């Protein structure tokens, strides 16, 4: 399995047939005061599964602060990777929206994507005060 894309953005949608829409990719959030509430953000991922990896896979998306503590409950679920006949791989898109994200302090935060219990990708983002 390859994670072809993993990003934090303003909005993401899986349009079907492998099409993924991403608007406003970023890695910094600037706030006036702490604690702050970020109204909405999305995480988008595009994962390619090969014919040897067909079947059910578990996913976990964790949002952590700089101390490694979860800032929201992790998002967990299962996906089915089905490779069409005559093809050697398939794409599975993942979009997760988070609303009213509470940010208690400035620093580096991260989002971790795990597939079948193994971390597949990690991305960092920074929270700064004006």
Secondary structure, DSSP 8 states (H G I E B T S, - for coil): -EEEEEEEEEEEEEEETTEEEEEEE-SEEEESSSSEEEEEEEEEEEEEEEGGG-EEEEEEEEEE-TTS-BSS--EEEEEEE---TT-SEEEEEEEEEEEEEEE-S-EEEEEEEEETTEEEEEEEEEEEE-
